[in-house]
Amino acid sequence: NRGLEAPYSVLVFIHGESFEFGAGHPYDGSVLSSYGHVIVVTLNYRLGILGFLRTRPTPDRSPPTSSSGGNLAVKDIDMGLRWVKLNIASFGGDPSRIILVGHDTGAALVNFLLVAPSSKGLFSRVILLSGSALSPWATSHNGESLRLNVGRQTGCISVNKTNEEDDITNCLRSRTLEELLDVQLNSVRFVPRIAPTLPIDERAPDPLYAMEHSSETFITSELMIGVTTTESYNDFNANDIQYGFEEDQRNRILRTYIRNTYVYHLNEIFSAVRNEYTDWDKPIQHPINVRDSTMEALSDGHTVAPLVHVGYLHARRGAKTYFFHFGYQTKEGDYPQNTANDANVVSDANAANNAIAANDAIAANDAIAANDAIAANDAIAANDAIAANDAIAANDAIAANDAIAANDAIAANAANNKNDANAANDTKDANAVNAANTATTKMGSI
């Protein structure tokens, strides 16, 4: 920005998110234009098989206007930049100060243009946001199988494979848009169904090699790269993001990513990634922590590390290079994030974890108390049963004693009655003896 007067710097924005859907016109550049005193331009380009399908089996060695080699989306952007370069002065813009900005998949397309000799002079500065040409999703390695699949579904390649080597460009042009959009593409997790195929530019067939050695456009343009705290939210469903997941699911996710991204040494790569992104100081991980570490691993793998590599290659050759990390978390965001720059979010996350742990502890204590109460009730019931048994036994003993006492009393009464009878008999006998003696005495007297 050189001030408030024209000519203004020009910012050309290339939208991203997918190679199959999206558009530039929903991005309103009025606020940025007003506050930044720049002219904001957004471009549309062809998507899906219309923008990236290679329609003949050999790599594109045709002139830039040819459509049979694929990557028409990149050519659309190139033509849009040429129009801006030629006409932006009529809108108060400075054609010597064009800034090319790409986001996500759009950043990968911008990166391809950054190393393409054909785009020399079309822009002076580049900003890559959350994407680069080195990301594993930025290019497709199955362009030929995709061509055969589309050709067979549209009838441009026969089932008996007699015309597999044919250029199907003219045949596809004879099909309606609905027929082309109805083509079903194979889907693999973490891999786009369709993407640019190499080479993008015959004079720079390999973007990595071009950035390391030969690209003049790459080193003469100023470069800014930027990432967010988490680049992998779109790889997870809402339930996983909100509640997290266990380590078994984490391992399955990482194995799937590695299997679909790399070719060799898959087990070694998995072990290295798991070891790097596991907090070994905490043997038991909360599902939220497992979620965060998995997101970090995927973010680094498919976005951050490749983009930082691009920045390194640019800076080591003496070019002006800038890097930023966007970590601001809005309160109205769809999902909460743990960001090092937002202590409140971290505190909230820790508080949530502590609350969960406290609830678990309370629940455990409640369960223990409930078990203790049950055990106490069981003990009381057992004691009551024992006491009842003791009471019954005591009553039985008392009854037995009462019976014995009663029997003893009966026996005593019987003995007393017998004694009384004997005493009576003894009295009768004594009286009889006395009477006899008296009678004898009387008779003796006579």
C-alpha positions, 0 to 999 in steps of 0.5 A, spaced: 500 500 500 503 506 497 497 511 500 490 513 499 491 515 492 490 510 485 493 506 482 492 501 488 495 494 489 491 489 486 489 482 490 487 476 486 483 471 490 483 464 488 478 460 492 479 453 495 476 448 499 475 443 494 477 441 486 470 439 485 466 445 488 466 452 490 466 459 487 470 466 487 464 471 487 461 469 494 467 472 497 466 479 498 472 484 498 469 490 499 471 491 506 478 489 505 478 493 499 475 499 503 480 498 509 486 496 505 486 501 500 486 495 495 483 492 489 480 485 490 479 481 484 476 474 485 476 469 479 472 462 477 475 456 474 472 450 472 472 444 477 471 437 477 472 433 470 471 439 467 477 442 470 482 437 471 480 431 467 486 429 462 483 426 456 488 423 452 493 418 455 500 421 454 502 427 458 500 434 455 505 437 450 500 441 446 500 449 446 497 452 452 490 453 449 489 445 448 484 442 452 486 435 451 492 435 457 487 436 462 489 442 468 484 447 465 483 450 471 490 452 472 489 455 465 483 458 467 486 462 472 492 464 468 488 467 463 484 471 468 491 473 471 493 476 464 486 479 463 487 483 470 494 485 468 492 488 461 486 491 464 486 493 471 489 500 470 482 502 467 479 500 474 485 504 478 489 498 479 497 498 479 499 492 474 506 492 477 503 490 484 498 484 483 498 480 489 496 472 488 492 469 494 490 462 494 486 458 500 487 451 501 486 447 494 486 454 491 493 455 494 496 449 491 493 452 484 497 458 485 503 454 487 503 451 481 503 458 477 508 460 482 513 455 479 511 455 472 515 459 467 509 461 463 506 465 468 512 470 469 511 477 470 503 476 472 504 477 479 509 480 484 507 477 490 504 470 492 500 468 499 499 461 500 493 460 505 493 452 508 495 449 502 501 448 497 503 444 491 507 439 495 501 437 499 499 430 498 492 431 496 495 437 491 496 432 485 493 426 482 497 420 480 491 416 477 490 420 471 489 415 466 485 410 470 480 416 471 480 418 464 478 410 463 473 411 468 470 417 465 470 415 458 467 408 459 461 411 463 460 417 458 461 411 452 467 415 449 471 409 451 468 402 449 467 396 454 472 392 450 477 397 450 479 397 443 480 405 443 483 406 450 489 410 446 484 415 443 483 422 445 476 423 448 476 430 448 471 431 442 467 425 444 466 429 451 464 435 448 458 432 444 455 430 451 451 434 455 453 437 462 448 433 465 451 427 463 458 429 465 456 431 472 452 424 473 459 421 472 461 417 479 468 418 481 471 413 486 472 416 493 478 414 498 478 417 504 484 423 505 485 423 497 481 428 493 477 424 487 480 428 482 486 433 482 491 436 477 495 431 474 503 433 472 506 436 469 502 442 469 507 446 465 512 442 460 518 447 462 517 445 470 514 438 470 516 437 477 514 443 482 519 440 487 524 440 483 522 447 480 522 450 487 529 447 488 533 449 482 530 452 476 524 456 477 525 464 476 518 466 478 519 462 484 525 466 487 523 473 484 516 473 487 515 475 494 512 469 498 507 469 505 505 462 507 500 462 513 496 456 517 491 455 522 491 452 529 488 446 526 487 444 518 484 438 519 477 439 522 474 437 515 476 430 516 472 429 522 465 428 523 461 433 528 460 427 533 468 426 533 470 433 534 465 434 540 466 428 544 473 426 541 475 418 540 479 413 543 486 411 541 483 405 537 480 409 533 486 414 532 490 408 530 485 406 525 485 413 522 492 414 522 493 407 518 488 409 513 491 416 512 498 413 511 496 407 507 492 412 502 498 417 502 504 413 502 507 407 498 513 404 502 515 403 509 507 404 512 508 400 518 515 405 520 511 411 518 505 409 522 510 408 528 513 414 527 507 418 527 504 415 533 510 416 537 511 423 535 504 425 537 502 421 543 503 424 550 507 418 553 507 422 560 499 420 560 498 413 559 491 414 560 488 419 555 482 423 555 478 422 548 478 430 547 486 429 548 486 423 543 482 428 538 487 434 539 493 430 537 490 426 531 488 433 528 495 435 529 498 429 526 493 430 520 494 437 520 502 437 519 502 431 514 497 434 509 498 441 510 503 444 515 509 440 513 509 441 506 507 448 506 513 450 511 517 446 506 515 451 500 517 457 505 524 453 506 525 452 499 523 459 498 527 463 503 534 459 502 535 462 495 535 469 498 528 471 496 523 475 501 519 470 505 514 471 511 510 466 515 504 467 520 500 462 524 492 464 525 490 462 532 484 466 534 478 463 536 471 466 536 466 465 541 461 464 535 465 458 532 462 452 530 467 448 534 471 449 540 479 449 539 485 449 544 489 454 542 496 456 545 494 464 544 487 463 547 488 462 555 481 462 556 479 456 551 485 452 554 482 454 561 475 452 558 478 445 555 481 444 562 475 446 566 471 441 562 476 436 562 476 437 570 469 437 570 468 430 567 473 427 571 470 430 577 463 427 575 467 421 574 469 421 581 463 423 584 459 417 580 465 413 582 464 415 589 456 414 589 457 407 586 461 406 592 457 409 597 451 405 594 455 399 594 456 400 601 449 402 603 447 395 599 452 391 603 450 395 610 443 393 608 445 386 607 449 386 613 443 389 617 438 384 614 443 378 616 444 381 623 436 381 623 436 374 621 441 372 626 437 376 631 431 373 629 434 366 629 437 367 636 430 370 638 426 363 636 432 359 639 431 363 645 424 362 645 424 355 643 429 354 649 424 358 654 419 354 652 423 347 653 425 350 660 418 351 661 416 345 659 421 341 663 419 346 669 412 344 668 414 337 667 418 337 674 412 341 677 407 335 675 412 330 677 413 334 684 406 334 685 405 327 683 411 325 688 407 330 694 401 326 692 404 320 693 407 322 700 401 325 702 398 318 701 403 314 704 403 319 710 395 318 710 396 310 710 402 311 715 397 315 720 391 309 719 396 304 720 399 308 727 391 309 729 390 301 727 396 299 732 394 304 737 387 301 737 389 294 737 394 296 743 388 299 747 384 293 745 389 288 748 390 292 754 383 292 756 382 285 755 388 284 759 385 288 764 379 284 764 
